[in-house]
Amino acid sequence: MQHRITTPGPLHDENGRLVETGWATELIRTYDRKKVAAGRMRIKEWDYYCICNDRFALALTIDHNGYMTMDSISLLDFTDNSQVTTSRIGLPLFAKRSLPPTSAKGDIRVSGKGYELAFDNDGTVRRLHGTMDSFWKEEAISFDLTLTDAPAESMVIVTPYKENPKAFYYNQKINCMRVSGSILFKKKEYACDPADTFAVLDWGRGVWTYDNTWYWGSASGLADGVPFGFNIGYGFGDTSAASENVLVYEGKIHKLSQVRFEIPMKDGTEDYLSPWTFSSDDGRFDMRFEPLMDRSAKINALVISSDQHQVFGRFSGTVILDDGRKLEIRNLTGFAEKVRNKW
């Protein structure tokens, strides 16, 4: 039985320990950076947006990992099978920033040599805009997007770590936000129509242990004309109190149990561009994933390393809502990933 958090209050007690662990449908527990029982170099905070339709995807990150900052833009064009990712990494001393303690409202604006990114949120509408010179060779990218129609409920999870009582992961995923606006790159306009373009926000605050491998999948779109999405994943911390697996349908959360990622193997290693399968132990999520592109990155710098595979593609299969209704999902564009980080 998964524990649902329903009582508002602080995330941490006066000793820096989590008051309650489990899942919720909103940020019911209040995050306060000053109450975290760890040095500032260990606190990780990020806002990540992924905007996606059947033709392209744009991924945007503003990140503060304590001892480093990272601002990143990725553009994937599914029609011509091209992708570009450019990240700017800095030191907090020179790239100071303060991320909001909640996703409900607050602005984040960062800049550096040849780029600027802004995530503006007045509590009703989110505006994502920015530019980056030399995004690819000498070509610049710019974007100005408006996100609306955030669902009434979202996936929220409070996760502890058995091996470290000071470590925790407070995470929210908001699916199914509609997107309007455009992206300009290489004299091409990528138009976002709110009828078929959706965004997910990955909002995270926490203190992690050093070595983590996680699996995450997400998609947002329409099922029989109704806004539908899902969030699936595992790997972070102790999830005995709750998983992060949910369906989002007509703005409401439908909680799932455990979902298993089956990545095909070839010659002893993961074959990320062959079809994946997903299944849940409660029989409510059964999906096949046809990959299109692997947004991969590998870093190995002494004590810091990262091996990331965020694979974009199409999901098809069936899901079952809380009331027993079965939905047929066909070619829903989204992504699934496996990431291992040591940092």
C-alpha positions as CSV (number, residue, x, y, z in Angstrom):
1,M,0.0,0.0,0.0
2,Q,1.5,3.4,-1.0
3,H,1.3,6.2,1.4
4,R,-0.4,9.4,0.3
5,I,0.6,12.7,2.0
6,T,-2.5,14.8,2.6
7,T,-1.4,17.1,5.5
8,P,0.2,20.4,4.6
9,G,3.3,21.5,6.5
10,P,7.1,21.8,6.2
11,L,9.1,19.2,4.3
12,H,11.8,19.0,7.1
13,D,11.6,19.1,10.9
14,E,13.9,21.2,13.0
15,N,16.7,18.6,12.8
16,G,16.6,18.5,9.0
17,R,14.8,15.2,8.7
18,L,11.9,14.5,6.4
19,V,8.6,14.9,8.3
20,E,6.7,12.5,6.0
21,T,7.5,10.4,3.0
22,G,5.2,9.2,0.2
23,W,3.3,10.7,-2.7
24,A,0.9,13.6,-3.3
25,T,-0.9,15.4,-6.1
26,E,0.6,18.8,-5.3
27,L,3.6,20.3,-3.4
28,I,1.8,20.0,-0.1
29,R,5.0,20.0,1.9
30,T,6.9,23.3,1.9
31,Y,10.6,23.2,0.8
32,D,12.9,25.5,2.8
33,R,16.6,25.4,1.7
34,K,17.6,26.7,5.1
35,K,16.2,23.6,6.8
36,V,18.2,21.1,4.7
37,A,20.7,19.2,7.0
38,A,23.6,19.3,4.5
39,G,26.2,21.8,3.3
40,R,25.3,24.0,0.4
41,M,27.7,22.1,-1.8
42,R,25.5,19.0,-1.5
43,I,22.1,20.6,-2.3
44,K,20.8,20.0,-5.8
45,E,18.1,22.1,-7.4
46,W,16.8,22.1,-10.9
47,D,13.9,23.0,-13.2
48,Y,13.7,21.0,-16.4
49,Y,11.1,21.5,-19.2
50,C,10.6,19.2,-22.2
51,I,8.4,20.5,-25.0
52,C,7.3,17.8,-27.4
53,N,5.1,17.0,-30.4
54,D,5.3,14.5,-33.2
55,R,7.8,16.6,-35.2
56,F,10.3,17.9,-32.7
57,A,11.3,18.3,-29.0
58,L,13.0,21.1,-27.0
59,A,14.6,20.4,-23.7
60,L,15.6,23.2,-21.3
61,T,17.5,23.0,-18.0
62,I,18.4,25.5,-15.3
63,D,20.4,23.6,-12.7
64,H,22.3,24.3,-9.4
65,N,24.2,21.3,-8.2
66,G,25.9,23.0,-5.3
67,Y,29.4,23.0,-6.6
68,M,28.4,23.7,-10.2
69,T,25.7,25.2,-12.3
70,M,24.4,24.0,-15.7
71,D,22.2,25.7,-18.2
72,S,21.3,23.6,-21.2
73,I,19.3,23.6,-24.4
74,S,18.5,20.6,-26.6
75,L,16.7,20.6,-29.9
76,L,15.7,17.3,-31.6
77,D,14.1,17.3,-35.1
78,F,12.4,14.0,-35.7
79,T,11.6,14.8,-39.3
80,D,15.3,15.0,-40.4
81,N,16.8,12.9,-37.6
82,S,19.0,15.7,-36.2
83,Q,19.8,16.8,-32.7
84,V,21.9,19.4,-31.0
85,T,22.6,19.8,-27.3
86,T,24.7,22.7,-25.9
87,S,25.3,23.2,-22.2
88,R,27.0,26.0,-20.3
89,I,28.6,25.0,-17.0
90,G,29.8,27.4,-14.3
91,L,30.8,27.8,-10.7
92,P,28.3,29.1,-8.2
93,L,30.7,31.9,-7.2
94,F,30.5,33.3,-10.7
95,A,27.1,32.1,-11.8
96,K,25.0,33.0,-8.8
97,R,21.3,32.0,-8.8
98,S,18.4,31.4,-6.6
99,L,15.8,28.9,-7.7
100,P,12.3,29.3,-6.3
101,P,11.2,27.1,-3.4
102,T,8.1,26.1,-5.2
103,S,7.0,25.4,-8.8
104,A,3.7,27.3,-8.3
105,K,5.1,30.8,-8.8
106,G,8.5,32.5,-9.4
107,D,10.9,33.5,-12.0
108,I,14.4,32.1,-12.9
109,R,16.7,34.1,-15.1
110,V,20.2,33.1,-15.9
111,S,22.8,34.4,-18.4
112,G,26.4,33.9,-19.4
113,K,28.7,34.5,-22.4
114,G,26.5,34.5,-25.5
115,Y,23.3,33.2,-23.9
116,E,20.4,33.9,-21.6
117,L,17.5,31.7,-20.4
118,A,14.4,32.7,-18.5
119,F,11.6,30.7,-16.9
120,D,8.9,33.1,-15.9
121,N,5.9,32.0,-13.9
122,D,3.3,34.4,-12.5
123,G,1.2,31.6,-11.0
124,T,-1.1,31.2,-14.0
125,V,1.0,31.3,-17.2
126,R,4.6,30.1,-17.7
127,R,6.8,31.8,-20.3
128,L,10.0,30.2,-21.4
129,H,12.3,32.3,-23.5
130,G,15.9,32.7,-24.3
131,T,18.7,32.8,-26.9
132,M,22.1,31.1,-27.3
133,D,24.7,32.3,-29.8
134,S,26.8,29.5,-31.3
135,F,24.3,26.9,-30.3
136,W,25.6,24.8,-33.2
137,K,28.8,26.0,-34.8
138,E,28.0,29.6,-35.6
139,E,24.2,29.2,-35.6
140,A,22.2,30.7,-32.9
141,I,18.9,29.5,-31.4
142,S,16.1,31.5,-29.9
143,F,12.7,30.6,-28.4
144,D,9.7,32.2,-26.8
145,L,7.0,29.8,-25.5
146,T,3.9,30.1,-23.4
147,L,2.7,27.2,-21.3
148,T,-0.9,27.1,-20.1
149,D,-3.6,24.6,-19.0
150,A,-1.5,23.0,-16.2
151,P,-3.6,20.1,-14.8
152,A,-5.2,20.5,-11.4
153,E,-3.1,17.5,-10.1
154,S,0.5,16.4,-10.7
155,M,2.9,13.8,-9.5
156,V,4.7,14.7,-6.3
157,I,7.0,12.3,-4.3
158,V,9.0,12.7,-1.1
159,T,11.8,10.1,-1.1
160,P,14.4,9.3,1.6
161,Y,17.6,7.4,1.3
162,K,18.2,4.4,3.7
163,E,22.0,4.9,3.6
164,N,22.0,8.6,4.5
165,P,19.3,10.2,6.7
166,K,20.4,13.7,5.4
167,A,19.7,12.7,1.8
168,F,16.3,13.2,0.2
169,Y,14.6,13.8,-3.1
170,Y,11.6,16.1,-3.4
171,N,10.2,15.9,-6.9
172,Q,7.2,17.1,-9.0
173,K,6.3,16.2,-12.5
174,I,3.7,18.4,-14.2
175,N,2.4,16.8,-17.4
176,C,0.1,17.9,-20.2
177,M,0.7,21.7,-20.2
178,R,-0.2,23.1,-23.6
179,V,2.4,25.1,-25.5
180,S,2.2,28.0,-28.0
181,G,5.0,30.0,-29.5
182,S,8.0,29.2,-31.7
183,I,11.7,28.2,-31.8
184,L,14.1,29.6,-34.4
185,F,17.2,27.7,-35.5
186,K,19.1,27.7,-38.8
187,K,16.5,29.9,-40.4
188,K,13.8,27.4,-39.6
189,E,10.8,28.1,-37.4
190,Y,9.5,25.3,-35.2
191,A,5.9,26.3,-34.5
192,C,4.3,25.1,-31.3
193,D,0.5,24.7,-31.6
194,P,-1.3,24.1,-28.3
195,A,-3.6,21.6,-30.1
196,D,-0.7,19.1,-30.5
197,T,2.3,20.4,-28.5
198,F,2.7,19.6,-24.8
199,A,5.2,20.2,-22.0
200,V,6.3,18.4,-18.9
201,L,8.1,20.1,-16.0
202,D,10.5,18.1,-13.9
203,W,11.0,20.2,-10.7
204,G,13.5,18.7,-8.3
205,R,15.1,19.7,-5.0
206,G,17.2,17.4,-2.8
207,V,20.4,16.0,-1.4
208,W,21.6,12.9,-3.2
209,T,24.0,10.1,-2.4
210,Y,27.0,9.9,-4.6
211,D,26.2,7.1,-7.1
212,N,22.7,6.9,-8.6
213,T,21.1,5.1,-11.5
214,W,17.6,6.0,-12.4
215,Y,14.9,5.2,-15.0
216,W,12.3,7.8,-16.1
217,G,9.6,7.9,-18.8
218,S,7.1,10.6,-19.7
219,A,4.7,11.5,-22.4
220,S,1.9,14.0,-22.8
221,G,-0.8,14.3,-25.5
222,L,-4.3,13.3,-26.2
223,A,-6.2,10.1,-25.7
224,D,-9.5,10.1,-27.6
225,G,-9.3,13.9,-27.7
226,V,-8.8,14.2,-23.9
227,P,-5.5,15.5,-22.4
228,F,-3.6,12.4,-21.2
229,G,-0.1,11.8,-20.0
230,F,2.0,9.6,-17.7
231,N,5.1,9.6,-15.5
232,I,6.9,6.4,-14.7
233,G,10.3,5.7,-13.1
234,Y,12.4,4.3,-10.3
235,G,16.0,4.2,-9.0
236,F,16.1,7.2,-6.7
237,G,16.4,6.4,-3.0
238,D,14.0,4.3,-0.9
239,T,10.6,4.2,-2.7
240,S,9.0,1.7,-0.2
241,A,6.5,4.4,0.8
242,A,5.4,5.2,-2.7
243,S,6.5,5.1,-6.4
244,E,6.4,8.0,-8.9
245,N,4.2,6.1,-11.4
246,V,1.0,7.9,-12.3
247,L,-1.4,8.4,-15.2
248,V,-2.8,11.9,-15.8
249,Y,-6.2,12.0,-17.4
250,E,-8.5,15.1,-17.6
251,G,-6.2,16.8,-15.1
252,K,-6.5,14.1,-12.4
253,I,-3.9,11.7,-11.1
254,H,-4.5,8.0,-11.3
255,K,-1.9,6.2,-9.1
256,L,0.0,3.2,-10.4
257,S,2.1,0.7,-8.4
258,Q,5.5,-0.4,-9.8
259,V,6.4,-0.2,-13.5
260,R,9.2,-2.1,-15.0
261,F,11.4,-0.9,-17.8
262,E,12.6,-3.6,-20.2
263,I,15.5,-2.3,-22.4
264,P,16.6,-4.8,-25.1
265,M,20.1,-6.1,-24.9
266,K,22.6,-6.6,-27.8
267,D,26.1,-8.1,-27.3
268,G,25.8,-7.7,-23.5
269,T,24.8,-4.0,-23.5
270,E,21.6,-2.0,-23.7
271,D,20.3,-1.5,-27.3
272,Y,18.6,1.8,-26.8
273,L,17.3,2.2,-30.3
274,S,15.4,-1.2,-30.4
275,P,11.9,-1.4,-29.0
276,W,11.4,-1.2,-25.3
277,T,8.5,-2.7,-23.2
278,F,7.0,-1.5,-20.0
279,S,4.6,-3.3,-17.6
280,S,3.2,-2.7,-14.1
281,D,2.8,-5.2,-11.3
282,D,-0.9,-4.1,-10.9
283,G,-1.6,-4.8,-14.6
284,R,-2.6,-1.2,-15.3
285,F,0.3,-0.1,-17.6
286,D,1.3,-2.2,-20.6
287,M,3.3,-0.3,-23.2
288,R,5.6,-0.7,-26.2
289,F,8.1,2.0,-27.0
290,E,9.4,2.5,-30.6
291,P,12.6,4.7,-30.3
292,L,13.3,7.5,-32.7
293,M,16.4,9.2,-31.3
294,D,18.8,8.7,-28.4
295,R,19.9,12.0,-26.8
296,S,23.0,10.5,-25.1
297,A,25.9,12.1,-23.3
298,K,28.9,10.7,-21.4
299,I,31.2,12.5,-19.0
300,N,34.1,11.0,-17.1
301,A,36.1,13.6,-15.1
302,L,37.8,11.9,-12.1
303,V,35.2,11.8,-9.3
304,I,32.4,13.2,-11.5
305,S,30.9,11.0,-14.2
306,S,27.6,10.7,-16.1
307,D,26.2,8.3,-18.6
308,Q,22.9,9.5,-20.0
309,H,20.5,8.0,-22.5
310,Q,17.2,10.0,-23.0
311,V,15.5,8.2,-25.8
312,F,12.6,9.8,-27.7
313,G,10.0,7.8,-29.5
314,R,6.4,6.6,-29.6
315,F,4.4,4.8,-27.0
316,S,1.6,2.4,-27.8
317,G,-0.4,0.1,-25.5
318,T,-3.1,0.2,-22.8
319,V,-3.6,1.8,-19.5
320,I,-6.3,1.4,-16.9
321,L,-7.7,4.3,-14.9
322,D,-8.8,4.2,-11.3
323,D,-12.4,3.6,-12.2
324,G,-11.4,0.5,-14.3
325,R,-11.7,2.2,-17.7
326,K,-9.2,1.0,-20.3
327,L,-7.6,3.5,-22.7
328,E,-5.9,2.5,-25.9
329,I,-2.8,4.6,-26.5
330,R,-1.4,4.8,-30.0
331,N,1.9,6.5,-31.1
332,L,2.0,8.9,-28.2
333,T,5.3,10.8,-28.5
334,G,7.5,11.0,-25.4
335,F,10.7,9.7,-24.0
336,A,12.2,7.1,-21.7
337,E,15.7,7.2,-20.2
338,K,18.4,5.5,-18.2
339,V,20.9,7.7,-16.5
340,R,23.8,6.9,-14.1
341,N,25.4,9.8,-12.3
342,K,28.3,10.0,-9.9
343,W,28.5,13.5,-8.4
